[in-house]
């Protein structure tokens, strides 16, 4: 004969399981993810706004802010890449093989663009002969010698990469919402979970 305590155990266990958060990423991974997301949103918005402004101290200041954001994103993505390699992510949610492959491809493309876009902007600035003084404190080295023709090409490539990054981010966001609201799995929630590093 089971005791009242034994009889209550399944119910308590079920409630606990229902309330339990899905296996999430580390606090560091979550913080880096959302910080990078915020910065690229600000950087893209600022870049799209400032590009058509007339030359003025205000435009020069906005360009400086844009460069600072880009360099910060580049540094954070490199840190995030090392963290990802040294800390195992949570297991993948069950999904069709094509979706899993598409998710992996999107992630690789995101990382590539998050590195290539600010790096190309840095190259563009170097080719234009304009030094990058990060936060008005540190002058970063020029990556190439001054070359106006090269700067024009790099500016075009930087813009193309930025717009490509925007569309990939939107695709990534749409996929996350699809998993959350249609598939009802924990893909999005595990990036919101806050577990210890």
C-alpha positions as CSV (number, residue, x, y, z in Angstrom):
1,X,0.0,0.0,0.0
2,X,1.5,3.3,-1.0
3,X,1.7,6.2,1.4
4,X,0.0,9.6,0.7
5,X,3.5,11.0,0.1
6,X,4.1,8.4,-2.7
7,X,0.7,9.1,-4.2
8,X,1.6,12.8,-4.5
9,X,5.0,12.3,-6.0
10,X,3.9,11.8,-9.7
11,X,1.8,15.0,-9.5
12,X,4.7,17.0,-7.9
13,X,7.1,15.6,-10.5
14,X,4.8,16.5,-13.3
15,X,4.4,20.0,-12.1
16,X,8.1,20.4,-11.7
17,X,8.7,19.0,-15.2
18,X,6.1,21.4,-16.6
19,X,7.7,24.4,-15.0
20,X,11.3,23.5,-15.7
21,X,13.1,25.7,-18.2
22,X,14.5,23.9,-21.3
23,X,18.2,23.3,-21.4
24,X,19.6,26.6,-22.3
25,X,22.9,28.2,-23.2
26,X,25.3,29.6,-20.6
27,X,24.8,33.1,-19.2
28,X,27.8,34.3,-21.2
29,X,26.4,32.9,-24.5
30,X,23.0,34.4,-23.9
31,X,24.5,37.8,-22.9
32,X,26.7,37.9,-26.0
33,X,23.9,36.8,-28.3
34,X,21.5,39.6,-27.2
35,X,24.3,42.2,-26.9
36,X,25.4,41.5,-30.5
37,X,21.8,41.6,-31.7
38,X,21.3,45.0,-30.1
39,X,24.5,46.4,-31.5
40,X,23.9,45.2,-35.1
41,X,20.4,46.7,-34.9
42,X,21.8,50.0,-33.8
43,X,24.7,49.9,-36.2
44,X,22.6,49.0,-39.2
45,X,20.0,51.7,-38.4
46,X,22.6,54.3,-37.9
47,X,24.4,53.3,-41.1
48,X,21.2,53.5,-43.2
49,X,20.3,56.9,-41.7
50,X,23.7,58.6,-41.9
51,X,24.7,57.6,-45.4
52,X,22.5,60.2,-47.1
53,X,23.3,63.0,-44.7
54,X,25.2,66.0,-46.0
55,X,28.8,66.4,-44.8
56,X,28.7,68.0,-41.4
57,X,30.1,67.5,-37.9
58,X,27.0,65.6,-37.1
59,X,27.6,63.1,-39.9
60,X,31.2,62.7,-39.0
61,X,30.1,62.0,-35.4
62,X,27.6,59.4,-36.6
63,X,30.3,57.7,-38.7
64,X,32.5,57.5,-35.6
65,X,29.7,55.9,-33.6
66,X,29.1,53.5,-36.5
67,X,32.7,52.4,-36.6
68,X,32.8,51.9,-32.8
69,X,29.8,49.7,-33.0
70,X,31.3,47.7,-35.8
71,X,34.6,47.2,-34.0
72,X,32.7,46.2,-30.8
73,X,30.6,43.7,-32.8
74,X,33.7,42.2,-34.4
75,X,35.4,41.7,-31.0
76,X,32.3,40.2,-29.4
77,X,31.7,37.8,-32.3
78,X,35.3,36.6,-32.0
79,X,34.8,36.1,-28.2
80,X,31.4,34.4,-28.9
81,X,33.1,32.0,-31.5
82,X,35.8,31.0,-29.0
83,X,33.1,30.5,-26.3
84,X,31.0,28.3,-28.7
85,X,34.0,26.1,-29.4
86,X,34.9,25.6,-25.7
87,X,31.3,25.3,-24.3
88,X,29.0,22.7,-25.7
89,X,25.6,24.1,-26.7
90,X,22.3,22.5,-25.6
91,X,21.1,19.6,-27.8
92,X,19.2,20.3,-31.0
93,X,15.4,20.1,-31.0
94,X,13.9,17.2,-33.0
95,X,13.2,18.5,-36.5
96,X,13.4,17.4,-40.2
97,X,16.9,16.9,-41.5
98,X,16.5,19.7,-44.1
99,X,15.5,22.2,-41.3
100,X,18.6,21.1,-39.2
101,X,20.9,21.6,-42.2
102,X,19.3,25.0,-43.0
103,X,19.7,26.1,-39.3
104,X,23.4,25.1,-39.4
105,X,23.9,26.9,-42.7
106,X,22.2,30.0,-41.4
107,X,24.4,30.0,-38.2
108,X,27.6,29.6,-40.2
109,X,26.5,32.4,-42.6
110,X,25.6,34.6,-39.6
111,X,29.0,34.2,-38.0
112,X,30.8,34.8,-41.4
113,X,28.8,38.0,-42.0
114,X,29.2,39.3,-38.5
115,X,33.0,39.1,-39.0
116,X,33.2,40.1,-42.6
117,X,30.9,43.1,-42.5
118,X,32.7,45.1,-39.8
119,X,36.1,43.9,-41.1
120,X,35.2,45.2,-44.6
121,X,34.2,48.5,-43.0
122,X,37.5,48.8,-41.3
123,X,39.3,48.0,-44.6
124,X,37.2,50.7,-46.3
125,X,38.1,53.3,-43.7
126,X,41.8,52.4,-43.9
127,X,41.7,52.7,-47.7
128,X,40.0,56.1,-47.4
129,X,42.9,57.3,-45.3
130,X,40.6,57.9,-42.3
131,X,41.9,56.3,-39.0
132,X,39.6,54.5,-36.7
133,X,40.0,56.0,-33.2
134,X,38.0,53.6,-31.0
135,X,36.0,55.4,-28.4
136,X,38.3,58.4,-28.9
137,X,40.9,56.5,-26.9
138,X,42.8,54.0,-29.2
139,X,43.8,54.5,-32.8
140,X,43.5,51.2,-34.6
141,X,46.1,50.2,-37.2
142,X,45.3,50.7,-40.9
143,X,44.7,47.4,-42.6
144,X,45.6,48.6,-46.1
145,X,47.4,51.6,-47.5
146,X,45.4,54.7,-48.6
147,X,43.7,54.0,-52.0
148,X,40.6,56.0,-52.9
149,X,39.6,53.6,-55.7
150,X,39.9,50.6,-53.4
151,X,37.9,52.5,-50.8
152,X,35.0,52.9,-53.2
153,X,35.0,49.2,-54.0
154,X,35.2,48.3,-50.3
155,X,32.4,50.7,-49.4
156,X,30.1,49.0,-52.0
157,X,31.1,45.5,-50.6
158,X,30.5,46.7,-47.0
159,X,27.0,47.9,-47.9
160,X,26.2,44.7,-49.7
161,X,27.4,42.6,-46.8
162,X,25.4,44.8,-44.3
163,X,22.1,44.3,-46.3
164,X,22.8,40.6,-46.7
165,X,23.4,40.4,-42.9
166,X,20.0,42.1,-42.3
167,X,18.2,39.5,-44.4
168,X,19.9,36.6,-42.8
169,X,19.1,38.0,-39.3
170,X,15.4,38.4,-40.4
171,X,15.4,34.8,-41.6
172,X,17.0,33.7,-38.3
173,X,14.4,35.6,-36.4
174,X,11.5,34.3,-38.4
175,X,12.8,30.7,-37.9
176,X,13.0,31.3,-34.1
177,X,9.4,32.6,-34.0
178,X,8.2,29.6,-36.2
179,X,9.8,27.2,-33.7
180,X,8.2,29.0,-30.8
181,X,4.7,29.8,-32.0
182,X,4.1,27.0,-34.6
183,X,6.3,24.1,-33.5
184,X,6.0,24.9,-29.8
185,X,9.5,23.7,-29.0
186,X,12.2,25.3,-26.8
187,X,14.4,26.7,-29.5
188,X,13.7,30.3,-28.6
189,X,13.2,29.7,-24.9
190,X,16.6,28.1,-24.4
191,X,18.2,31.3,-25.6
192,X,16.1,33.1,-22.9
193,X,17.0,30.7,-20.2
194,X,19.6,32.0,-17.7
195,X,21.6,29.1,-16.4
196,X,25.1,29.2,-14.9
197,X,28.2,29.3,-17.1
